[in-house]
Amino acid sequence: MNNKIGIRLEDKYVMERRVAIPPDFAKKLIKDGLQIFVESSPKRIFLDDEFTQVGAVVTEDLTECPVIFGVKEMPISFFEEEKTYIFFSHVIKGQPYNMPMLRMMMEKKCNLIEYEKIADDKGRRLIFFGRFAGLAGMINSLWSAGQRLKAQGTDSPFLPLKQSHHYNSLADAEQAVKEVGKIISTKGLPDELAPFTIGFTGYGNVSKGAQHIADLLPSVEISPAELLKLKSSGKYSNKVVYKIVFKEEDLSEPIDPDQKFELQDYYNHPEKYKNQFEKYPEHLTILMNCMYWDDRYPRLLTKGFIEKLYYKDNMKLIVIGDVTCDPDGSIEFTHKGTEIENPVFVYDPFTREATMNFKGDGILVMAVDILPSELPRESSESFGNALAKFVPAIAKADYSVDFDQLELPAEIKRAMILHKGNLTADYKYLEEHLNA
């Protein structure tokens, strides 16, 4: 029975500082009989010494560990024969850029457990960084708004804010947002920005995290229908921000005008629906894109639509916080995620080109791909707390047996994409992407 697990360093991004199992949780696992080997990292938010102090072995490689935990994708050269790997593999949508990695894992007869698919029997995810993506995404988007307005010659209360990773803690960032809120409630926003509106797509963990930060400002929640009439009504204040949460029925409508929107039908047959979100962007100041999306569903904002809207010179939208960050996805002009050290670009709807930084004609997009790493300590501790209870079973399982005989918690077994290099039944659909 195996009792050795490895914790891999994170090297996909320069500013990736998270870890799947922080020292406090490693300590508990070691007391329960596991040996933990931690790949040395100079940038991880938790120092090597913090792991050594709790009894883990800090090492330069994880060769002797048959089970390895990470956060982001691992290099193709890292995988070894018949080992078990647990990380965010980003393959479940058939992402082309990760198919070579998946093929290599299959060739080496690896086992792959995907965090994103660890869920209860109702399909609710159990282990995630989503809330922290929303928290950091909203902080960054408010900061971006301040910087973008400054570049356009407008001072705003958001100017003192910093990018999330520049704060020592989430608490410090929250306090900074509260201070901005005090300025808004007493002195107000510039008249030309009123009504200041923030829209959120989705209502899951990501959206809740983003809304939490927005709610630190003096905020009033209104419905999508009320948003459409807010400016023309004249009944608004420059001493609050208006918050709007968009659900599925606000984003899409049936193609057949005689059909009513039904949520389960939308999930089962998205091809029967079309975008109806396009009436809202001209009324929004900031759009926080926090929803799940794949290419079966209508896009939220297309290049063509944004070009027409800009042609009308009728655009209020300053910032898009694309927390979802699907390349060429629901926000069609988010071609790729940005990096923490270079987090924003301005998309010009006419030239259809992006310019990094805050200047230029068009819409500013904040699309950092690893937002939770801007709050690395808190996000790692939350993640590790959820993961820790599953770690002993993952470590000690006998992966040499047939899949039907594999003894793992149901939540983990449902998340196993590969067993001994073979796609498990729930993930056979990936074959068409592997062969594309």
C-alpha positions as CSV (number, residue, x, y, z in Angstrom):
1,M,0.0,0.0,0.0
2,N,1.5,3.3,-1.0
3,N,1.9,6.1,1.6
4,K,4.1,8.5,-0.4
5,I,2.7,11.5,-2.2
6,G,4.4,14.3,-4.0
7,I,3.6,18.0,-4.3
8,R,4.8,19.5,-7.5
9,L,6.2,23.0,-8.0
10,E,4.1,25.2,-10.3
11,D,6.0,26.4,-13.4
12,K,3.4,27.1,-16.1
13,Y,3.2,30.8,-15.1
14,V,5.8,33.1,-13.6
15,M,3.4,34.4,-11.0
16,E,1.8,31.0,-10.1
17,R,2.3,30.8,-6.3
18,R,-0.4,28.4,-5.2
19,V,-0.1,24.9,-3.9
20,A,-2.7,22.1,-3.7
21,I,-1.7,21.0,-0.1
22,P,-0.4,23.8,2.2
23,P,1.8,23.0,5.2
24,D,-0.9,23.0,7.8
25,F,-2.8,20.3,5.9
26,A,0.4,18.4,5.1
27,K,1.1,18.3,8.8
28,K,-2.2,16.5,9.5
29,L,-1.7,14.1,6.6
30,I,1.8,13.2,7.9
31,K,0.3,12.5,11.4
32,D,-2.1,10.1,9.7
33,G,0.8,8.2,8.2
34,L,1.6,9.7,4.8
35,Q,5.0,10.7,3.7
36,I,4.9,13.9,1.8
37,F,7.6,15.0,-0.6
38,V,7.5,18.6,-1.8
39,E,9.3,19.8,-4.9
40,S,11.4,22.9,-3.9
41,S,10.1,26.2,-5.2
42,P,11.5,29.7,-4.7
43,K,8.3,31.4,-5.5
44,R,5.6,29.4,-3.8
45,I,3.6,31.4,-1.2
46,F,4.6,28.9,1.4
47,L,8.4,28.6,1.9
48,D,10.2,25.3,1.7
49,D,11.1,25.7,5.4
50,E,7.4,25.8,6.3
51,F,7.0,22.3,4.8
52,T,10.2,21.0,6.4
53,Q,8.9,22.2,9.8
54,V,5.8,20.1,9.6
55,G,7.8,17.0,8.7
56,A,7.6,17.0,4.9
57,V,10.7,16.2,2.8
58,V,11.7,19.1,0.4
59,T,13.3,17.6,-2.6
60,E,14.5,18.5,-6.2
61,D,12.4,15.7,-7.8
62,L,9.5,13.4,-7.1
63,T,10.8,10.3,-8.7
64,E,9.9,8.0,-5.8
65,C,6.3,9.3,-5.4
66,P,3.7,7.2,-7.3
67,V,1.0,9.8,-6.6
68,I,1.6,13.5,-7.4
69,F,-0.6,16.6,-6.7
70,G,-0.3,19.8,-8.6
71,V,-2.4,22.8,-9.5
72,K,-1.9,23.7,-13.1
73,E,-0.9,21.6,-16.2
74,M,2.4,19.8,-16.0
75,P,5.0,19.6,-18.8
76,I,4.8,16.6,-21.1
77,S,8.3,15.6,-20.1
78,F,7.3,15.4,-16.4
79,F,5.0,12.3,-16.6
80,E,6.3,8.9,-15.7
81,E,5.0,5.4,-16.4
82,E,1.9,4.2,-14.4
83,K,1.9,7.1,-12.0
84,T,-1.2,8.9,-10.7
85,Y,-1.5,12.7,-11.2
86,I,-4.1,15.1,-9.8
87,F,-4.3,18.6,-11.2
88,F,-6.4,21.0,-13.3
89,S,-5.7,19.3,-16.7
90,H,-8.0,21.5,-18.8
91,V,-8.9,18.7,-21.1
92,I,-12.6,18.1,-20.4
93,K,-13.7,20.4,-23.2
94,G,-11.3,18.8,-25.6
95,Q,-9.0,21.8,-25.4
96,P,-6.7,21.3,-28.4
97,Y,-3.6,22.8,-26.7
98,N,-3.7,20.1,-24.0
99,M,-4.4,17.0,-26.2
100,P,-0.7,16.3,-26.7
101,M,-0.4,16.2,-22.9
102,L,-3.3,13.8,-22.6
103,R,-1.9,11.6,-25.3
104,M,1.4,11.4,-23.5
105,M,-0.3,10.4,-20.3
106,M,-2.2,7.7,-22.2
107,E,1.0,6.4,-23.7
108,K,2.6,6.2,-20.3
109,K,-0.4,4.4,-18.8
110,C,-1.0,7.2,-16.2
111,N,-3.9,7.8,-14.0
112,L,-5.4,11.2,-14.2
113,I,-7.8,12.7,-11.6
114,E,-9.3,16.1,-12.5
115,Y,-10.1,18.5,-9.7
116,E,-12.8,20.2,-11.8
117,K,-14.8,17.0,-11.9
118,I,-14.7,16.2,-8.2
119,A,-18.3,16.7,-7.4
120,D,-21.1,15.2,-5.2
121,D,-23.9,13.0,-6.6
122,K,-25.8,16.1,-7.6
123,G,-22.9,17.4,-9.7
124,R,-21.9,20.2,-7.4
125,R,-18.2,20.8,-7.4
126,L,-16.4,20.1,-4.1
127,I,-12.9,21.4,-4.7
128,F,-12.4,24.7,-6.4
129,F,-10.6,28.0,-6.5
130,G,-13.6,29.7,-8.2
131,R,-14.6,32.0,-5.3
132,F,-11.0,33.4,-5.2
133,A,-11.0,33.9,-9.0
134,G,-14.1,36.1,-8.5
135,L,-12.6,38.0,-5.6
136,A,-9.4,38.8,-7.4
137,G,-11.2,39.4,-10.6
138,M,-13.5,42.1,-9.1
139,I,-10.6,43.8,-7.3
140,N,-8.6,43.8,-10.5
141,S,-11.6,45.1,-12.6
142,L,-12.2,48.0,-10.2
143,W,-8.5,48.8,-10.3
144,S,-8.6,48.5,-14.1
145,A,-11.5,50.9,-14.2
146,G,-9.6,53.5,-12.3
147,Q,-6.5,53.1,-14.5
148,R,-8.6,53.1,-17.7
149,L,-10.5,56.3,-16.7
150,K,-7.2,58.0,-15.8
151,A,-5.8,57.1,-19.2
152,Q,-8.9,58.7,-20.7
153,G,-8.5,61.9,-18.6
154,T,-11.1,61.2,-15.9
155,D,-10.3,60.9,-12.2
156,S,-12.4,58.5,-10.2
157,P,-12.6,57.1,-6.6
158,F,-11.1,53.8,-7.9
159,L,-7.7,55.3,-8.7
160,P,-6.1,54.4,-5.2
161,L,-6.8,50.7,-5.8
162,K,-4.1,48.2,-6.7
163,Q,-4.0,44.9,-8.5
164,S,-4.9,42.1,-6.2
165,H,-1.5,40.5,-5.8
166,H,0.0,43.8,-4.5
167,Y,-2.0,43.5,-1.3
168,N,-0.6,41.5,1.6
169,S,-3.9,39.7,2.2
170,L,-7.5,39.5,1.1
171,A,-8.4,41.5,4.2
172,D,-6.1,44.3,3.1
173,A,-7.7,44.4,-0.3
174,E,-11.2,44.4,1.1
175,Q,-10.3,47.3,3.3
176,A,-9.0,49.2,0.3
177,V,-12.3,48.7,-1.5
178,K,-14.3,49.8,1.6
179,E,-12.3,53.0,1.6
180,V,-13.3,53.6,-2.1
181,G,-16.8,52.9,-1.0
182,K,-16.7,55.6,1.6
183,I,-15.5,58.1,-1.0
184,I,-18.4,57.1,-3.4
185,S,-21.0,57.4,-0.6
186,T,-19.8,60.8,0.5
187,K,-18.4,62.6,-2.5
188,G,-20.0,60.6,-5.3
189,L,-18.8,59.4,-8.7
190,P,-18.2,61.8,-11.6
191,D,-21.6,62.7,-13.1
192,E,-20.5,61.4,-16.5
193,L,-20.1,57.9,-14.9
194,A,-23.6,57.8,-13.3
195,P,-25.4,55.5,-13.1
196,F,-22.3,53.3,-12.5
197,T,-23.4,49.7,-13.2
198,I,-21.7,46.4,-12.7
199,G,-23.2,43.3,-14.4
200,F,-22.4,39.7,-13.3
201,T,-23.0,36.7,-15.6
202,G,-23.7,33.6,-13.6
203,Y,-24.5,33.1,-9.9
204,G,-22.1,30.3,-8.8
205,N,-18.9,30.5,-6.7
206,V,-17.0,32.7,-9.1
207,S,-19.9,35.2,-9.3
208,K,-20.4,35.2,-5.6
209,G,-16.8,36.0,-5.0
210,A,-16.9,38.9,-7.4
211,Q,-20.2,40.1,-5.9
212,H,-18.7,40.0,-2.4
213,I,-16.1,42.6,-3.4
214,A,-18.7,44.8,-5.2
215,D,-20.9,44.7,-2.1
216,L,-18.1,46.4,-0.1
217,L,-19.1,49.5,-2.1
218,P,-22.4,51.2,-1.5
219,S,-24.4,49.0,-3.9
220,V,-28.0,48.6,-4.9
221,E,-29.1,45.4,-6.7
222,I,-31.5,45.9,-9.6
223,S,-32.9,43.4,-12.2
224,P,-31.8,43.2,-15.8
225,A,-35.2,44.8,-16.8
226,E,-34.6,47.7,-14.4
227,L,-31.2,48.2,-15.9
228,L,-32.7,49.0,-19.3
229,K,-34.7,51.8,-17.9
230,L,-32.3,53.1,-15.2
231,K,-30.6,55.9,-17.2
232,S,-33.7,57.2,-19.0
233,S,-35.7,57.2,-15.7
234,G,-33.4,59.8,-14.2
235,K,-34.0,58.0,-10.9
236,Y,-30.4,57.1,-10.0
237,S,-27.7,58.3,-7.7
238,N,-24.0,58.9,-8.3
239,K,-23.3,57.9,-4.7
240,V,-24.0,54.2,-5.2
241,V,-23.1,51.5,-7.7
242,Y,-25.8,49.4,-9.3
243,K,-25.4,45.6,-9.3
244,I,-27.1,43.3,-11.9
245,V,-26.9,39.5,-11.9
246,F,-27.7,37.9,-15.2
247,K,-29.1,34.3,-15.2
248,E,-29.4,32.0,-18.2
249,E,-32.8,33.3,-19.2
250,D,-31.3,36.8,-19.4
251,L,-28.5,35.7,-21.7
252,S,-30.3,33.4,-24.2
253,E,-33.8,32.9,-25.6
254,P,-35.4,30.2,-27.7
255,I,-34.9,30.6,-31.5
256,D,-38.5,29.5,-31.9
257,P,-40.6,32.5,-30.8
258,D,-43.4,30.2,-29.7
259,Q,-41.2,28.4,-27.2
260,K,-40.7,29.5,-23.6
261,F,-37.3,29.4,-21.9
262,E,-36.8,26.3,-19.9
263,L,-33.5,25.9,-18.0
264,Q,-33.1,22.1,-18.4
265,D,-34.0,22.3,-22.1
266,Y,-31.4,25.0,-22.4
267,Y,-28.8,22.8,-20.8
268,N,-29.8,19.7,-22.9
269,H,-30.3,21.5,-26.2
270,P,-28.4,24.8,-26.3
271,E,-28.5,24.7,-30.1
272,K,-32.2,25.7,-29.9
273,Y,-31.3,29.0,-28.3
274,K,-29.8,32.3,-29.4
275,N,-28.2,35.3,-27.7
276,Q,-30.4,37.9,-26.1
277,F,-27.7,39.6,-24.0
278,E,-26.9,42.2,-26.6
279,K,-29.5,44.7,-25.3
280,Y,-27.6,45.1,-22.1
281,P,-23.9,46.1,-22.7
282,E,-24.6,49.7,-23.7
283,H,-26.1,50.1,-20.2
284,L,-23.2,48.6,-18.2
285,T,-20.1,50.2,-16.9
286,I,-18.3,47.0,-15.9
287,L,-19.2,43.5,-17.1
288,M,-17.9,40.6,-14.9
289,N,-18.1,37.4,-16.9
290,C,-18.3,34.7,-14.3
291,M,-20.3,32.0,-16.0
292,Y,-19.5,28.5,-17.3
293,W,-19.4,28.4,-21.1
294,D,-18.6,25.9,-23.8
295,D,-19.0,26.2,-27.6
296,R,-22.4,24.6,-27.6
297,Y,-23.9,27.8,-26.1
298,P,-24.4,31.2,-27.7
299,R,-21.5,33.6,-27.3
300,L,-22.1,36.5,-24.9
301,L,-20.3,39.2,-26.9
302,T,-19.1,38.7,-30.5
303,K,-16.7,40.8,-32.4
304,G,-19.4,41.8,-34.9
305,F,-21.8,42.9,-32.2
306,I,-19.2,45.1,-30.4
307,E,-18.2,46.7,-33.7
308,K,-21.8,47.7,-34.4
309,L,-22.2,49.0,-30.9
310,Y,-19.1,51.2,-31.2
311,Y,-20.2,52.3,-34.6
312,K,-23.3,53.7,-33.0
313,D,-21.1,55.6,-30.6
314,N,-23.4,54.4,-27.8
315,M,-21.1,52.5,-25.5
316,K,-20.9,52.9,-21.7
317,L,-18.9,49.8,-21.1
318,I,-15.4,50.6,-19.7
319,V,-14.1,47.3,-18.5
320,I,-14.8,43.6,-19.0
321,G,-13.5,41.4,-16.2
322,D,-13.4,38.1,-18.2
323,V,-13.0,35.8,-15.2
324,T,-14.2,32.9,-17.2
325,C,-11.3,33.4,-19.6
326,D,-12.2,31.0,-22.3
327,P,-9.9,31.7,-25.3
328,D,-12.1,32.8,-28.3
329,G,-15.1,31.9,-26.1
330,S,-18.1,33.6,-24.6
331,I,-16.2,36.9,-25.0
332,E,-15.1,36.3,-28.6
333,F,-12.3,38.8,-28.5
334,T,-10.6,37.3,-25.5
335,H,-8.1,35.4,-27.6
336,K,-6.0,34.2,-24.7
337,G,-5.7,34.6,-21.0
338,T,-3.4,37.4,-19.8
339,E,-0.7,37.1,-17.2
340,I,-0.6,38.6,-13.7
341,E,2.4,40.8,-14.7
342,N,0.7,42.0,-17.8
343,P,-3.0,41.7,-17.0
344,V,-5.1,43.9,-19.3
345,F,-5.5,44.8,-23.0
346,V,-7.7,47.3,-24.9
347,Y,-9.6,45.7,-27.8
348,D,-10.3,47.9,-30.7
349,P,-13.7,46.8,-32.3
350,F,-12.8,48.4,-35.6
351,T,-9.3,47.1,-36.2
352,R,-10.1,43.9,-34.2
353,E,-6.7,44.2,-32.6
354,A,-5.6,44.2,-29.0
355,T,-3.1,46.6,-27.3
356,M,-1.7,45.5,-24.0
357,N,-2.0,48.1,-21.2
358,F,-4.6,50.8,-20.5
359,K,-4.4,53.1,-23.5
360,G,-6.1,52.8,-26.9
361,D,-9.5,52.9,-28.5
362,G,-12.0,50.3,-27.5
363,I,-12.9,48.2,-24.4
364,L,-10.4,47.3,-21.7
365,V,-10.4,43.6,-20.9
366,M,-8.9,42.1,-17.8
367,A,-8.5,38.3,-18.5
368,V,-5.9,37.0,-16.0
369,D,-5.9,33.2,-16.4
370,I,-4.7,32.4,-12.9
371,L,-6.7,34.9,-10.8
372,P,-6.7,32.9,-7.6
373,S,-2.9,33.0,-7.6
374,E,-3.2,36.8,-6.9
375,L,-4.5,35.7,-3.5
376,P,-2.3,32.7,-3.2
377,R,-2.3,32.0,0.6
378,E,-6.0,32.2,1.2
379,S,-6.9,30.4,-2.0
380,S,-4.5,27.5,-1.3
381,E,-5.7,27.2,2.3
382,S,-9.3,27.0,1.2
383,F,-8.5,24.5,-1.6
384,G,-6.3,22.4,0.7
385,N,-9.0,22.3,3.3
386,A,-11.5,20.8,0.8
387,L,-9.0,18.4,-0.7
388,A,-7.3,17.0,2.4
389,K,-10.0,14.5,3.3
390,F,-9.7,12.8,0.0
391,V,-5.9,12.6,-0.1
392,P,-5.3,9.4,2.0
393,A,-7.7,7.4,-0.2
394,I,-6.1,8.8,-3.4
395,A,-2.6,8.0,-2.1
396,K,-3.4,4.4,-0.8
397,A,-5.6,3.1,-3.7
398,D,-4.4,0.2,-5.7
399,Y,-4.5,1.5,-9.3
400,S,-3.4,-1.8,-10.8
401,V,-6.8,-3.4,-10.4
402,D,-9.6,-3.0,-13.0
403,F,-11.5,0.2,-12.8
404,D,-14.7,-1.4,-11.5
405,Q,-12.7,-2.8,-8.5
406,L,-10.8,0.4,-7.8
407,E,-11.5,1.5,-4.2
408,L,-11.9,5.3,-4.2
409,P,-14.5,7.7,-2.9
410,A,-17.3,8.0,-5.5
411,E,-16.5,11.7,-5.8
412,I,-12.9,11.0,-6.8
413,K,-13.7,8.0,-9.0
414,R,-16.1,10.1,-11.1
415,A,-13.3,12.6,-11.6
416,M,-10.9,10.0,-13.0
417,I,-10.3,10.7,-16.7
418,L,-7.6,8.1,-17.2
419,H,-7.1,4.8,-15.6
420,K,-4.0,2.9,-16.6
421,G,-3.8,5.2,-19.6
422,N,-7.3,4.5,-20.8
423,L,-10.2,6.9,-20.9
424,T,-12.8,5.9,-18.4
425,A,-16.4,5.6,-19.6
426,D,-17.6,9.1,-18.7
427,Y,-14.7,10.6,-20.7
428,K,-14.8,8.4,-23.8
429,Y,-16.0,11.5,-25.7
430,L,-12.5,12.9,-25.6
431,E,-11.4,10.3,-28.2
432,E,-12.8,12.5,-31.0
433,H,-10.7,15.4,-29.8
434,L,-7.6,13.3,-29.5
435,N,-8.0,12.2,-33.1
436,A,-8.9,15.6,-34.5
